[in-house]
Amino acid sequence: AASPPAAAPAPQRSGLDEAAVQQLCDMGFPRPEVERCLAAAFGNADRAVEYLTGGIPQGLRATQAQTVGGGGAPQPPAGGADGSPFPAL
């Protein structure tokens, strides 16, 4: 007898890593806030926890606000991907 096909992974409606979203939600954070902080942290779950507990830095809020409704994934601020004002060499 043929076994049923494996279920496809759930679609990522936010474009974020669903495992990271679920992990942070399992820690007790509300999903909309998790998605917002993960987006501001460019998918870095450790940094998203910092944002969830201490707030998103003001400069990133402006960057995030520019990407809302823009249809694309948030882009790192100008300079280095780690938030430094200097690009990586």
N, C-alpha and C positions, 0 to 999 in steps of 0.2 A: 504494500500500500504506500502511496506517495504521501509524504509528510507535507503539511501546509507550509507555504512560503514564509520565511522569516519576516517579521514585522519590520517595516522601514523605520528608521529613527524619526522621532517627532521633528517636524520642521522647526527651524529656528526663526521665530517670528521677529526677533529683535536683532538678528545677526550676531548675537553674542554666543559664547560657548555655553550651551545649555547645562552641561555638567557643573560649570562654575556658578551659574545662576542658581541651580538647585542646591549646591553646597552652601551658598550664602543664605539662601532661604531657609535651609535646614538649621542654620545657626540662629534663626529667629528674626531675620530682617525681612521687611515686606518686599515682595517681588518688584513693584514699580521703583522703589528706592534702590534695590539691588541693580536693576537694569540701568538706572541713571548713573549710579556710581561706577559700575563696570564700564559703561561707555566713556565716562570721564577719565577712567584709568586705562583706557585703550585695551581693555580685556585682561589687565593684570589683576588677578583676584586678591593678591596681598595688598596692593595699593587701594583696591576698592574697599577692603575692610577698613583701611585708614580713613577713607572718605565717608564710609558709613558711620564710623564712630566719632570722627572729628569734623566732618563737613568737607565739601569740595572746595578747594582753594578758589578765591575770587577770580583769578586769571583764567582758570579752566572753566568756570561757569560761563564766562563771556564766549570762550571758544565753543563750548557745548551749545549755547544758545544760538550761535551762528549756524550750527549744523542741523538744528531742529528744523524739520521741514525741507531740508536741503536734499534729501533723498540718498545721501551717501553716508558712509561710515565716518565717524569723527576722525579728524586728522590731528596728528600731534602738533603742538604749537611750534612756531618757527624756532629753529635751533635744533638742539639734540632731542632725540626721542625720549630721553629721560627727563625732559623738562628744563634742562640747562639752557642758558641762552646761546650756547656754542654748538655748532653742528659737529657730529662725530667726524673724526679724521680718517 
